[in-house]
């Protein structure tokens, strides 16, 4: 799996776990809905770590918790 695909799935999983929508996550993170949508729809294929950090702050988790998933094992580098 490629990194952007793993990030997309992780965001969707965390939203489901926290019972929030993509729009809700955007509001909690202080980002525009279009920014978060671009991560989920694949438009943004190389998100900045700062963007991931903002999502984590919105979810009230640490960045290490975001990447603590089997999704990030054996990633493709393409």
mmJSON file of the N, C-alpha and C atoms, coordinates in Angstrom:
{"data_MODEL":{"atom_site":{
"group_PDB":["ATOM","ATOM","ATOM","ATOM","ATOM","ATOM","ATOM","ATOM","ATOM","ATOM","ATOM","ATOM","ATOM","ATOM","ATOM","ATOM","ATOM","ATOM","ATOM","ATOM","ATOM","ATOM","ATOM","ATOM","ATOM","ATOM","ATOM","ATOM","ATOM","ATOM","ATOM","ATOM","ATOM","ATOM","ATOM","ATOM","ATOM","ATOM","ATOM","ATOM","ATOM","ATOM","ATOM","ATOM","ATOM","ATOM","ATOM","ATOM","ATOM","ATOM","ATOM","ATOM","ATOM","ATOM","ATOM","ATOM","ATOM","ATOM","ATOM","ATOM","ATOM","ATOM","ATOM","ATOM","ATOM","ATOM","ATOM","ATOM","ATOM","ATOM","ATOM","ATOM","ATOM","ATOM","ATOM","ATOM","ATOM","ATOM","ATOM","ATOM","ATOM","ATOM","ATOM","ATOM","ATOM","ATOM","ATOM","ATOM","ATOM","ATOM","ATOM","ATOM","ATOM","ATOM","ATOM","ATOM","ATOM","ATOM","ATOM","ATOM","ATOM","ATOM","ATOM","ATOM","ATOM","ATOM","ATOM","ATOM","ATOM","ATOM","ATOM","ATOM","ATOM","ATOM","ATOM","ATOM","ATOM","ATOM","ATOM","ATOM","ATOM","ATOM","ATOM","ATOM","ATOM","ATOM","ATOM","ATOM","ATOM","ATOM","ATOM","ATOM","ATOM","ATOM","ATOM","ATOM","ATOM","ATOM","ATOM","ATOM","ATOM","ATOM","ATOM","ATOM","ATOM","ATOM","ATOM","ATOM","ATOM","ATOM","ATOM","ATOM","ATOM","ATOM","ATOM","ATOM","ATOM","ATOM","ATOM","ATOM","ATOM","ATOM","ATOM","ATOM","ATOM","ATOM","ATOM","ATOM","ATOM","ATOM","ATOM","ATOM","ATOM","ATOM","ATOM","ATOM","ATOM","ATOM","ATOM","ATOM","ATOM","ATOM","ATOM","ATOM","ATOM","ATOM","ATOM","ATOM","ATOM","ATOM","ATOM","ATOM","ATOM","ATOM","ATOM","ATOM","ATOM","ATOM","ATOM","ATOM","ATOM","ATOM","ATOM","ATOM","ATOM","ATOM","ATOM","ATOM","ATOM","ATOM","ATOM","ATOM","ATOM","ATOM","ATOM","ATOM","ATOM","ATOM","ATOM","ATOM","ATOM","ATOM","ATOM","ATOM","ATOM","ATOM","ATOM","ATOM","ATOM","ATOM","ATOM","ATOM","ATOM","ATOM"],
"id":[1,2,3,4,5,6,7,8,9,10,11,12,13,14,15,16,17,18,19,20,21,22,23,24,25,26,27,28,29,30,31,32,33,34,35,36,37,38,39,40,41,42,43,44,45,46,47,48,49,50,51,52,53,54,55,56,57,58,59,60,61,62,63,64,65,66,67,68,69,70,71,72,73,74,75,76,77,78,79,80,81,82,83,84,85,86,87,88,89,90,91,92,93,94,95,96,97,98,99,100,101,102,103,104,105,106,107,108,109,110,111,112,113,114,115,116,117,118,119,120,121,122,123,124,125,126,127,128,129,130,131,132,133,134,135,136,137,138,139,140,141,142,143,144,145,146,147,148,149,150,151,152,153,154,155,156,157,158,159,160,161,162,163,164,165,166,167,168,169,170,171,172,173,174,175,176,177,178,179,180,181,182,183,184,185,186,187,188,189,190,191,192,193,194,195,196,197,198,199,200,201,202,203,204,205,206,207,208,209,210,211,212,213,214,215,216,217,218,219,220,221,222,223,224,225,226,227,228,229,230,231,232,233,234],
"type_symbol":["N","C","C","N","C","C","N","C","C","N","C","C","N","C","C","N","C","C","N","C","C","N","C","C","N","C","C","N","C","C","N","C","C","N","C","C","N","C","C","N","C","C","N","C","C","N","C","C","N","C","C","N","C","C","N","C","C","N","C","C","N","C","C","N","C","C","N","C","C","N","C","C","N","C","C","N","C","C","N","C","C","N","C","C","N","C","C","N","C","C","N","C","C","N","C","C","N","C","C","N","C","C","N","C","C","N","C","C","N","C","C","N","C","C","N","C","C","N","C","C","N","C","C","N","C","C","N","C","C","N","C","C","N","C","C","N","C","C","N","C","C","N","C","C","N","C","C","N","C","C","N","C","C","N","C","C","N","C","C","N","C","C","N","C","C","N","C","C","N","C","C","N","C","C","N","C","C","N","C","C","N","C","C","N","C","C","N","C","C","N","C","C","N","C","C","N","C","C","N","C","C","N","C","C","N","C","C","N","C","C","N","C","C","N","C","C","N","C","C","N","C","C","N","C","C","N","C","C","N","C","C","N","C","C"],
"label_atom_id":["N","CA","C","N","CA","C","N","CA","C","N","CA","C","N","CA","C","N","CA","C","N","CA","C","N","CA","C","N","CA","C","N","CA","C","N","CA","C","N","CA","C","N","CA","C","N","CA","C","N","CA","C","N","CA","C","N","CA","C","N","CA","C","N","CA","C","N","CA","C","N","CA","C","N","CA","C","N","CA","C","N","CA","C","N","CA","C","N","CA","C","N","CA","C","N","CA","C","N","CA","C","N","CA","C","N","CA","C","N","CA","C","N","CA","C","N","CA","C","N","CA","C","N","CA","C","N","CA","C","N","CA","C","N","CA","C","N","CA","C","N","CA","C","N","CA","C","N","CA","C","N","CA","C","N","CA","C","N","CA","C","N","CA","C","N","CA","C","N","CA","C","N","CA","C","N","CA","C","N","CA","C","N","CA","C","N","CA","C","N","CA","C","N","CA","C","N","CA","C","N","CA","C","N","CA","C","N","CA","C","N","CA","C","N","CA","C","N","CA","C","N","CA","C","N","CA","C","N","CA","C","N","CA","C","N","CA","C","N","CA","C","N","CA","C","N","CA","C","N","CA","C","N","CA","C","N","CA","C","N","CA","C","N","CA","C","N","CA","C","N","CA","C"],
"label_alt_id":[null,null,null,null,null,null,null,null,null,null,null,null,null,null,null,null,null,null,null,null,null,null,null,null,null,null,null,null,null,null,null,null,null,null,null,null,null,null,null,null,null,null,null,null,null,null,null,null,null,null,null,null,null,null,null,null,null,null,null,null,null,null,null,null,null,null,null,null,null,null,null,null,null,null,null,null,null,null,null,null,null,null,null,null,null,null,null,null,null,null,null,null,null,null,null,null,null,null,null,null,null,null,null,null,null,null,null,null,null,null,null,null,null,null,null,null,null,null,null,null,null,null,null,null,null,null,null,null,null,null,null,null,null,null,null,null,null,null,null,null,null,null,null,null,null,null,null,null,null,null,null,null,null,null,null,null,null,null,null,null,null,null,null,null,null,null,null,null,null,null,null,null,null,null,null,null,null,null,null,null,null,null,null,null,null,null,null,null,null,null,null,null,null,null,null,null,null,null,null,null,null,null,null,null,null,null,null,null,null,null,null,null,null,null,null,null,null,null,null,null,null,null,null,null,null,null,null,null,null,null,null,null,null,null],
"label_comp_id":["UNK","UNK","UNK","UNK","UNK","UNK","UNK","UNK","UNK","UNK","UNK","UNK","UNK","UNK","UNK","UNK","UNK","UNK","UNK","UNK","UNK","UNK","UNK","UNK","UNK","UNK","UNK","UNK","UNK","UNK","UNK","UNK","UNK","UNK","UNK","UNK","UNK","UNK","UNK","UNK","UNK","UNK","UNK","UNK","UNK","UNK","UNK","UNK","UNK","UNK","UNK","UNK","UNK","UNK","UNK","UNK","UNK","UNK","UNK","UNK","UNK","UNK","UNK","UNK","UNK","UNK","UNK","UNK","UNK","UNK","UNK","UNK","UNK","UNK","UNK","UNK","UNK","UNK","UNK","UNK","UNK","UNK","UNK","UNK","UNK","UNK","UNK","UNK","UNK","UNK","UNK","UNK","UNK","UNK","UNK","UNK","UNK","UNK","UNK","UNK","UNK","UNK","UNK","UNK","UNK","UNK","UNK","UNK","UNK","UNK","UNK","UNK","UNK","UNK","UNK","UNK","UNK","UNK","UNK","UNK","UNK","UNK","UNK","UNK","UNK","UNK","UNK","UNK","UNK","UNK","UNK","UNK","UNK","UNK","UNK","UNK","UNK","UNK","UNK","UNK","UNK","UNK","UNK","UNK","UNK","UNK","UNK","UNK","UNK","UNK","UNK","UNK","UNK","UNK","UNK","UNK","UNK","UNK","UNK","UNK","UNK","UNK","UNK","UNK","UNK","UNK","UNK","UNK","UNK","UNK","UNK","UNK","UNK","UNK","UNK","UNK","UNK","UNK","UNK","UNK","UNK","UNK","UNK","UNK","UNK","UNK","UNK","UNK","UNK","UNK","UNK","UNK","UNK","UNK","UNK","UNK","UNK","UNK","UNK","UNK","UNK","UNK","UNK","UNK","UNK","UNK","UNK","UNK","UNK","UNK","UNK","UNK","UNK","UNK","UNK","UNK","UNK","UNK","UNK","UNK","UNK","UNK","UNK","UNK","UNK","UNK","UNK","UNK","UNK","UNK","UNK","UNK","UNK","UNK"],
"label_asym_id":["A","A","A","A","A","A","A","A","A","A","A","A","A","A","A","A","A","A","A","A","A","A","A","A","A","A","A","A","A","A","A","A","A","A","A","A","A","A","A","A","A","A","A","A","A","A","A","A","A","A","A","A","A","A","A","A","A","A","A","A","A","A","A","A","A","A","A","A","A","A","A","A","A","A","A","A","A","A","A","A","A","A","A","A","A","A","A","A","A","A","A","A","A","A","A","A","A","A","A","A","A","A","A","A","A","A","A","A","A","A","A","A","A","A","A","A","A","A","A","A","A","A","A","A","A","A","A","A","A","A","A","A","A","A","A","A","A","A","A","A","A","A","A","A","A","A","A","A","A","A","A","A","A","A","A","A","A","A","A","A","A","A","A","A","A","A","A","A","A","A","A","A","A","A","A","A","A","A","A","A","A","A","A","A","A","A","A","A","A","A","A","A","A","A","A","A","A","A","A","A","A","A","A","A","A","A","A","A","A","A","A","A","A","A","A","A","A","A","A","A","A","A","A","A","A","A","A","A","A","A","A","A","A","A"],
"label_entity_id":["1","1","1","1","1","1","1","1","1","1","1","1","1","1","1","1","1","1","1","1","1","1","1","1","1","1","1","1","1","1","1","1","1","1","1","1","1","1","1","1","1","1","1","1","1","1","1","1","1","1","1","1","1","1","1","1","1","1","1","1","1","1","1","1","1","1","1","1","1","1","1","1","1","1","1","1","1","1","1","1","1","1","1","1","1","1","1","1","1","1","1","1","1","1","1","1","1","1","1","1","1","1","1","1","1","1","1","1","1","1","1","1","1","1","1","1","1","1","1","1","1","1","1","1","1","1","1","1","1","1","1","1","1","1","1","1","1","1","1","1","1","1","1","1","1","1","1","1","1","1","1","1","1","1","1","1","1","1","1","1","1","1","1","1","1","1","1","1","1","1","1","1","1","1","1","1","1","1","1","1","1","1","1","1","1","1","1","1","1","1","1","1","1","1","1","1","1","1","1","1","1","1","1","1","1","1","1","1","1","1","1","1","1","1","1","1","1","1","1","1","1","1","1","1","1","1","1","1","1","1","1","1","1","1"],
"label_seq_id":[1,1,1,2,2,2,3,3,3,4,4,4,5,5,5,6,6,6,7,7,7,8,8,8,9,9,9,10,10,10,11,11,11,12,12,12,13,13,13,14,14,14,15,15,15,16,16,16,17,17,17,18,18,18,19,19,19,20,20,20,21,21,21,22,22,22,23,23,23,24,24,24,25,25,25,26,26,26,27,27,27,28,28,28,29,29,29,30,30,30,31,31,31,32,32,32,33,33,33,34,34,34,35,35,35,36,36,36,37,37,37,38,38,38,39,39,39,40,40,40,41,41,41,42,42,42,43,43,43,44,44,44,45,45,45,46,46,46,47,47,47,48,48,48,49,49,49,50,50,50,51,51,51,52,52,52,53,53,53,54,54,54,55,55,55,56,56,56,57,57,57,58,58,58,59,59,59,60,60,60,61,61,61,62,62,62,63,63,63,64,64,64,65,65,65,66,66,66,67,67,67,68,68,68,69,69,69,70,70,70,71,71,71,72,72,72,73,73,73,74,74,74,75,75,75,76,76,76,77,77,77,78,78,78],
"pdbx_PDB_ins_code":[null,null,null,null,null,null,null,null,null,null,null,null,null,null,null,null,null,null,null,null,null,null,null,null,null,null,null,null,null,null,null,null,null,null,null,null,null,null,null,null,null,null,null,null,null,null,null,null,null,null,null,null,null,null,null,null,null,null,null,null,null,null,null,null,null,null,null,null,null,null,null,null,null,null,null,null,null,null,null,null,null,null,null,null,null,null,null,null,null,null,null,null,null,null,null,null,null,null,null,null,null,null,null,null,null,null,null,null,null,null,null,null,null,null,null,null,null,null,null,null,null,null,null,null,null,null,null,null,null,null,null,null,null,null,null,null,null,null,null,null,null,null,null,null,null,null,null,null,null,null,null,null,null,null,null,null,null,null,null,null,null,null,null,null,null,null,null,null,null,null,null,null,null,null,null,null,null,null,null,null,null,null,null,null,null,null,null,null,null,null,null,null,null,null,null,null,null,null,null,null,null,null,null,null,null,null,null,null,null,null,null,null,null,null,null,null,null,null,null,null,null,null,null,null,null,null,null,null,null,null,null,null,null,null],
"Cartn_x":[0.849,0.0,0.892,0.411,1.148,0.771,1.653,1.472,0.161,-0.167,-1.393,-2.634,-2.584,-3.701,-3.844,-2.713,-2.734,-3.255,-2.843,-3.307,-4.811,-5.283,-6.722,-7.517,-7.116,-7.83,-7.765,-6.608,-6.451,-7.364,-7.443,-8.33,-9.776,-10.196,-11.575,-11.848,-10.887,-11.039,-11.17,-10.329,-10.375,-11.665,-12.144,-13.429,-14.55,-14.547,-15.583,-15.505,-14.297,-14.099,-14.587,-14.394,-14.768,-16.154,-16.852,-18.213,-18.286,-17.329,-17.33,-17.215,-17.669,-17.565,-16.236,-15.944,-14.761,-14.878,-16.068,-16.289,-16.069,-16.55,-16.343,-14.874,-14.122,-12.685,-11.992,-12.393,-11.811,-12.039,-13.26,-13.568,-12.764,-12.681,-11.922,-10.432,-9.949,-8.524,-8.162,-9.164,-8.891,-8.433,-8.88,-8.516,-9.781,-9.61,-10.769,-11.208,-12.478,-12.991,-12.311,-12.002,-11.366,-9.977,-9.271,-7.951,-8.074,-8.993,-9.178,-9.748,-10.671,-11.212,-10.111,-9.144,-8.074,-7.211,-7.115,-6.385,-7.167,-8.479,-9.326,-9.609,-9.756,-10.08,-8.839,-7.654,-6.419,-5.839,-6.49,-5.951,-4.585,-4.475,-3.203,-2.47,-1.446,-0.74,0.48,0.826,2.006,1.747,0.878,0.532,1.724,1.759,2.809,2.551,3.626,3.508,2.729,2.854,2.109,0.6,0.171,-1.246,-1.711,-0.906,-1.239,-1.274,-0.33,-0.311,-1.587,-2.036,-3.271,-4.481,-4.506,-5.577,-5.527,-4.326,-4.153,-4.615,-4.284,-4.727,-6.247,-6.859,-8.319,-8.943,-8.256,-8.743,-8.336,-7.521,-7.019,-6.179,-5.334,-4.404,-3.003,-2.022,-0.642,-0.319,0.642,0.988,1.45,2.091,2.52,1.315,0.187,-1.023,-1.623,-1.463,-1.963,-1.259,0.058,0.841,0.926,0.295,0.297,-0.8,-0.552,-1.507,-0.742,-1.252,-0.629,-0.65,-1.478,-1.524,-0.166,0.652,1.92,3.1,2.795,3.83,3.945,5.155,5.415,4.8,4.994,4.485,5.333,4.682,5.395,5.959,7.06,7.681,7.374,6.326,5.978,4.971],
"Cartn_y":[-1.179,0.0,1.238,2.267,3.525,4.36,5.274,6.083,6.852,7.498,8.302,7.429,6.201,5.279,4.882,4.654,4.308,5.484,6.689,7.886,8.045,7.859,7.967,6.998,5.734,4.724,5.035,5.493,5.804,6.965,7.984,9.114,8.638,7.856,7.356,6.467,5.624,4.761,5.585,6.611,7.444,8.254,8.711,9.425,8.49,7.28,6.312,5.988,5.76,5.435,6.558,7.805,8.966,9.513,8.826,9.207,10.648,10.988,12.319,12.188,13.212,13.265,13.906,13.857,14.544,16.043,16.591,18.004,18.285,17.394,17.551,17.511,16.609,16.53,17.81,18.331,19.573,20.705,20.807,21.868,21.692,20.463,20.199,20.488,20.302,20.463,21.874,22.718,24.083,24.167,23.211,23.201,23.274,23.613,23.66,22.236,22.095,20.786,20.315,21.232,20.839,20.247,20.738,20.187,18.744,18.487,17.128,16.236,16.77,15.999,15.585,16.473,16.154,15.001,14.843,13.7,12.405,12.506,11.32,10.919,11.896,11.539,11.287,11.457,11.156,12.311,13.479,14.649,15.023,14.968,15.24,13.916,13.706,12.438,12.474,13.651,13.776,14.827,14.51,15.504,15.829,17.066,17.488,16.887,16.677,16.159,17.131,18.421,19.423,19.227,18.852,18.581,17.393,16.342,15.167,15.545,16.369,16.823,17.588,18.441,19.196,18.262,17.234,16.241,15.566,15.219,14.572,15.478,16.734,17.678,17.755,17.756,17.767,16.508,15.395,14.118,13.88,14.785,14.683,13.412,13.131,12.008,12.52,11.736,12.08,11.566,12.202,11.816,10.363,9.889,8.477,7.543,7.988,7.173,7.103,8.179,8.173,7.081,6.998,6.046,4.66,4.485,3.199,2.304,1.851,1.018,0.124,-1.063,-1.988,-1.446,-0.43,0.178,0.73,1.105,1.753,0.792,-0.501,-1.523,-1.909,-2.036,-2.463,-1.544,-0.251,0.715,0.706,0.984,1.182,2.587,2.782,4.114,4.862,4.466,5.124,6.217],
"Cartn_z":[0.0,0.0,0.0,-0.669,-0.691,0.522,0.907,2.104,2.093,0.963,0.942,1.133,0.659,0.861,2.325,2.979,4.4,5.229,4.878,5.592,5.417,4.21,3.936,4.808,4.81,5.581,7.073,7.536,8.955,9.358,8.535,8.832,8.91,7.937,7.935,9.149,9.506,10.682,11.96,12.095,13.299,13.373,12.231,12.214,12.656,12.129,12.496,13.99,14.478,15.892,16.802,16.353,17.162,16.818,15.921,15.531,15.015,14.129,13.525,12.012,11.33,9.872,9.481,8.205,7.693,7.979,7.792,8.085,9.575,10.424,11.861,12.22,11.591,11.838,11.392,10.243,9.748,10.751,11.266,12.226,13.512,14.019,15.243,15.068,13.837,13.54,13.118,12.926,12.494,11.049,10.23,8.814,7.977,6.73,5.841,5.506,5.2,4.813,3.53,2.644,1.379,1.617,2.631,2.947,3.406,4.315,4.82,3.71,2.92,1.792,0.822,0.592,-0.353,0.147,1.466,2.02,1.806,1.929,1.841,0.395,-0.49,-1.879,-2.741,-2.153,-2.874,-3.656,-3.614,-4.313,-3.746,-2.428,-1.759,-1.572,-2.367,-2.335,-1.426,-0.915,-0.071,1.006,1.977,2.997,3.886,4.346,5.262,6.636,7.363,8.718,9.606,9.338,10.1,9.92,8.741,8.485,9.318,9.359,10.164,11.646,12.081,13.465,13.812,12.926,13.174,13.288,12.46,12.576,13.944,14.365,15.668,16.802,16.719,17.751,17.78,16.616,16.532,17.103,16.94,17.454,18.906,19.42,20.785,20.987,19.977,20.063,19.761,20.132,19.806,18.411,17.785,16.413,16.352,17.395,17.414,17.365,17.934,17.907,16.506,15.74,14.362,13.555,13.721,12.938,13.587,14.744,15.423,14.836,13.642,12.915,11.946,11.748,10.79,9.361,9.12,7.789,7.358,8.34,8.038,8.032,7.959,7.84,6.368,5.888,4.505,3.458,3.615,2.639,1.377,0.252,-0.998,-1.013,-1.715,-1.763,-3.046,-3.734,-4.992,-4.783],
"occupancy":[1.0,1.0,1.0,1.0,1.0,1.0,1.0,1.0,1.0,1.0,1.0,1.0,1.0,1.0,1.0,1.0,1.0,1.0,1.0,1.0,1.0,1.0,1.0,1.0,1.0,1.0,1.0,1.0,1.0,1.0,1.0,1.0,1.0,1.0,1.0,1.0,1.0,1.0,1.0,1.0,1.0,1.0,1.0,1.0,1.0,1.0,1.0,1.0,1.0,1.0,1.0,1.0,1.0,1.0,1.0,1.0,1.0,1.0,1.0,1.0,1.0,1.0,1.0,1.0,1.0,1.0,1.0,1.0,1.0,1.0,1.0,1.0,1.0,1.0,1.0,1.0,1.0,1.0,1.0,1.0,1.0,1.0,1.0,1.0,1.0,1.0,1.0,1.0,1.0,1.0,1.0,1.0,1.0,1.0,1.0,1.0,1.0,1.0,1.0,1.0,1.0,1.0,1.0,1.0,1.0,1.0,1.0,1.0,1.0,1.0,1.0,1.0,1.0,1.0,1.0,1.0,1.0,1.0,1.0,1.0,1.0,1.0,1.0,1.0,1.0,1.0,1.0,1.0,1.0,1.0,1.0,1.0,1.0,1.0,1.0,1.0,1.0,1.0,1.0,1.0,1.0,1.0,1.0,1.0,1.0,1.0,1.0,1.0,1.0,1.0,1.0,1.0,1.0,1.0,1.0,1.0,1.0,1.0,1.0,1.0,1.0,1.0,1.0,1.0,1.0,1.0,1.0,1.0,1.0,1.0,1.0,1.0,1.0,1.0,1.0,1.0,1.0,1.0,1.0,1.0,1.0,1.0,1.0,1.0,1.0,1.0,1.0,1.0,1.0,1.0,1.0,1.0,1.0,1.0,1.0,1.0,1.0,1.0,1.0,1.0,1.0,1.0,1.0,1.0,1.0,1.0,1.0,1.0,1.0,1.0,1.0,1.0,1.0,1.0,1.0,1.0,1.0,1.0,1.0,1.0,1.0,1.0,1.0,1.0,1.0,1.0,1.0,1.0,1.0,1.0,1.0,1.0,1.0,1.0],
"B_iso_or_equiv":[0.0,0.0,0.0,0.0,0.0,0.0,0.0,0.0,0.0,0.0,0.0,0.0,0.0,0.0,0.0,0.0,0.0,0.0,0.0,0.0,0.0,0.0,0.0,0.0,0.0,0.0,0.0,0.0,0.0,0.0,0.0,0.0,0.0,0.0,0.0,0.0,0.0,0.0,0.0,0.0,0.0,0.0,0.0,0.0,0.0,0.0,0.0,0.0,0.0,0.0,0.0,0.0,0.0,0.0,0.0,0.0,0.0,0.0,0.0,0.0,0.0,0.0,0.0,0.0,0.0,0.0,0.0,0.0,0.0,0.0,0.0,0.0,0.0,0.0,0.0,0.0,0.0,0.0,0.0,0.0,0.0,0.0,0.0,0.0,0.0,0.0,0.0,0.0,0.0,0.0,0.0,0.0,0.0,0.0,0.0,0.0,0.0,0.0,0.0,0.0,0.0,0.0,0.0,0.0,0.0,0.0,0.0,0.0,0.0,0.0,0.0,0.0,0.0,0.0,0.0,0.0,0.0,0.0,0.0,0.0,0.0,0.0,0.0,0.0,0.0,0.0,0.0,0.0,0.0,0.0,0.0,0.0,0.0,0.0,0.0,0.0,0.0,0.0,0.0,0.0,0.0,0.0,0.0,0.0,0.0,0.0,0.0,0.0,0.0,0.0,0.0,0.0,0.0,0.0,0.0,0.0,0.0,0.0,0.0,0.0,0.0,0.0,0.0,0.0,0.0,0.0,0.0,0.0,0.0,0.0,0.0,0.0,0.0,0.0,0.0,0.0,0.0,0.0,0.0,0.0,0.0,0.0,0.0,0.0,0.0,0.0,0.0,0.0,0.0,0.0,0.0,0.0,0.0,0.0,0.0,0.0,0.0,0.0,0.0,0.0,0.0,0.0,0.0,0.0,0.0,0.0,0.0,0.0,0.0,0.0,0.0,0.0,0.0,0.0,0.0,0.0,0.0,0.0,0.0,0.0,0.0,0.0,0.0,0.0,0.0,0.0,0.0,0.0,0.0,0.0,0.0,0.0,0.0,0.0],
"pdbx_formal_charge":[null,null,null,null,null,null,null,null,null,null,null,null,null,null,null,null,null,null,null,null,null,null,null,null,null,null,null,null,null,null,null,null,null,null,null,null,null,null,null,null,null,null,null,null,null,null,null,null,null,null,null,null,null,null,null,null,null,null,null,null,null,null,null,null,null,null,null,null,null,null,null,null,null,null,null,null,null,null,null,null,null,null,null,null,null,null,null,null,null,null,null,null,null,null,null,null,null,null,null,null,null,null,null,null,null,null,null,null,null,null,null,null,null,null,null,null,null,null,null,null,null,null,null,null,null,null,null,null,null,null,null,null,null,null,null,null,null,null,null,null,null,null,null,null,null,null,null,null,null,null,null,null,null,null,null,null,null,null,null,null,null,null,null,null,null,null,null,null,null,null,null,null,null,null,null,null,null,null,null,null,null,null,null,null,null,null,null,null,null,null,null,null,null,null,null,null,null,null,null,null,null,null,null,null,null,null,null,null,null,null,null,null,null,null,null,null,null,null,null,null,null,null,null,null,null,null,null,null,null,null,null,null,null,null],
"auth_seq_id":[1,1,1,2,2,2,3,3,3,4,4,4,5,5,5,6,6,6,7,7,7,8,8,8,9,9,9,10,10,10,11,11,11,12,12,12,13,13,13,14,14,14,15,15,15,16,16,16,17,17,17,18,18,18,19,19,19,20,20,20,21,21,21,22,22,22,23,23,23,24,24,24,25,25,25,26,26,26,27,27,27,28,28,28,29,29,29,30,30,30,31,31,31,32,32,32,33,33,33,34,34,34,35,35,35,36,36,36,37,37,37,38,38,38,39,39,39,40,40,40,41,41,41,42,42,42,43,43,43,44,44,44,45,45,45,46,46,46,47,47,47,48,48,48,49,49,49,50,50,50,51,51,51,52,52,52,53,53,53,54,54,54,55,55,55,56,56,56,57,57,57,58,58,58,59,59,59,60,60,60,61,61,61,62,62,62,63,63,63,64,64,64,65,65,65,66,66,66,67,67,67,68,68,68,69,69,69,70,70,70,71,71,71,72,72,72,73,73,73,74,74,74,75,75,75,76,76,76,77,77,77,78,78,78],
"auth_comp_id":["UNK","UNK","UNK","UNK","UNK","UNK","UNK","UNK","UNK","UNK","UNK","UNK","UNK","UNK","UNK","UNK","UNK","UNK","UNK","UNK","UNK","UNK","UNK","UNK","UNK","UNK","UNK","UNK","UNK","UNK","UNK","UNK","UNK","UNK","UNK","UNK","UNK","UNK","UNK","UNK","UNK","UNK","UNK","UNK","UNK","UNK","UNK","UNK","UNK","UNK","UNK","UNK","UNK","UNK","UNK","UNK","UNK","UNK","UNK","UNK","UNK","UNK","UNK","UNK","UNK","UNK","UNK","UNK","UNK","UNK","UNK","UNK","UNK","UNK","UNK","UNK","UNK","UNK","UNK","UNK","UNK","UNK","UNK","UNK","UNK","UNK","UNK","UNK","UNK","UNK","UNK","UNK","UNK","UNK","UNK","UNK","UNK","UNK","UNK","UNK","UNK","UNK","UNK","UNK","UNK","UNK","UNK","UNK","UNK","UNK","UNK","UNK","UNK","UNK","UNK","UNK","UNK","UNK","UNK","UNK","UNK","UNK","UNK","UNK","UNK","UNK","UNK","UNK","UNK","UNK","UNK","UNK","UNK","UNK","UNK","UNK","UNK","UNK","UNK","UNK","UNK","UNK","UNK","UNK","UNK","UNK","UNK","UNK","UNK","UNK","UNK","UNK","UNK","UNK","UNK","UNK","UNK","UNK","UNK","UNK","UNK","UNK","UNK","UNK","UNK","UNK","UNK","UNK","UNK","UNK","UNK","UNK","UNK","UNK","UNK","UNK","UNK","UNK","UNK","UNK","UNK","UNK","UNK","UNK","UNK","UNK","UNK","UNK","UNK","UNK","UNK","UNK","UNK","UNK","UNK","UNK","UNK","UNK","UNK","UNK","UNK","UNK","UNK","UNK","UNK","UNK","UNK","UNK","UNK","UNK","UNK","UNK","UNK","UNK","UNK","UNK","UNK","UNK","UNK","UNK","UNK","UNK","UNK","UNK","UNK","UNK","UNK","UNK","UNK","UNK","UNK","UNK","UNK","UNK"],
"auth_asym_id":["A","A","A","A","A","A","A","A","A","A","A","A","A","A","A","A","A","A","A","A","A","A","A","A","A","A","A","A","A","A","A","A","A","A","A","A","A","A","A","A","A","A","A","A","A","A","A","A","A","A","A","A","A","A","A","A","A","A","A","A","A","A","A","A","A","A","A","A","A","A","A","A","A","A","A","A","A","A","A","A","A","A","A","A","A","A","A","A","A","A","A","A","A","A","A","A","A","A","A","A","A","A","A","A","A","A","A","A","A","A","A","A","A","A","A","A","A","A","A","A","A","A","A","A","A","A","A","A","A","A","A","A","A","A","A","A","A","A","A","A","A","A","A","A","A","A","A","A","A","A","A","A","A","A","A","A","A","A","A","A","A","A","A","A","A","A","A","A","A","A","A","A","A","A","A","A","A","A","A","A","A","A","A","A","A","A","A","A","A","A","A","A","A","A","A","A","A","A","A","A","A","A","A","A","A","A","A","A","A","A","A","A","A","A","A","A","A","A","A","A","A","A","A","A","A","A","A","A","A","A","A","A","A","A"],
"auth_atom_id":["N","CA","C","N","CA","C","N","CA","C","N","CA","C","N","CA","C","N","CA","C","N","CA","C","N","CA","C","N","CA","C","N","CA","C","N","CA","C","N","CA","C","N","CA","C","N","CA","C","N","CA","C","N","CA","C","N","CA","C","N","CA","C","N","CA","C","N","CA","C","N","CA","C","N","CA","C","N","CA","C","N","CA","C","N","CA","C","N","CA","C","N","CA","C","N","CA","C","N","CA","C","N","CA","C","N","CA","C","N","CA","C","N","CA","C","N","CA","C","N","CA","C","N","CA","C","N","CA","C","N","CA","C","N","CA","C","N","CA","C","N","CA","C","N","CA","C","N","CA","C","N","CA","C","N","CA","C","N","CA","C","N","CA","C","N","CA","C","N","CA","C","N","CA","C","N","CA","C","N","CA","C","N","CA","C","N","CA","C","N","CA","C","N","CA","C","N","CA","C","N","CA","C","N","CA","C","N","CA","C","N","CA","C","N","CA","C","N","CA","C","N","CA","C","N","CA","C","N","CA","C","N","CA","C","N","CA","C","N","CA","C","N","CA","C","N","CA","C","N","CA","C","N","CA","C","N","CA","C","N","CA","C","N","CA","C","N","CA","C","N","CA","C"],
"pdbx_PDB_model_num":[1,1,1,1,1,1,1,1,1,1,1,1,1,1,1,1,1,1,1,1,1,1,1,1,1,1,1,1,1,1,1,1,1,1,1,1,1,1,1,1,1,1,1,1,1,1,1,1,1,1,1,1,1,1,1,1,1,1,1,1,1,1,1,1,1,1,1,1,1,1,1,1,1,1,1,1,1,1,1,1,1,1,1,1,1,1,1,1,1,1,1,1,1,1,1,1,1,1,1,1,1,1,1,1,1,1,1,1,1,1,1,1,1,1,1,1,1,1,1,1,1,1,1,1,1,1,1,1,1,1,1,1,1,1,1,1,1,1,1,1,1,1,1,1,1,1,1,1,1,1,1,1,1,1,1,1,1,1,1,1,1,1,1,1,1,1,1,1,1,1,1,1,1,1,1,1,1,1,1,1,1,1,1,1,1,1,1,1,1,1,1,1,1,1,1,1,1,1,1,1,1,1,1,1,1,1,1,1,1,1,1,1,1,1,1,1,1,1,1,1,1,1,1,1,1,1,1,1,1,1,1,1,1,1]
}}}
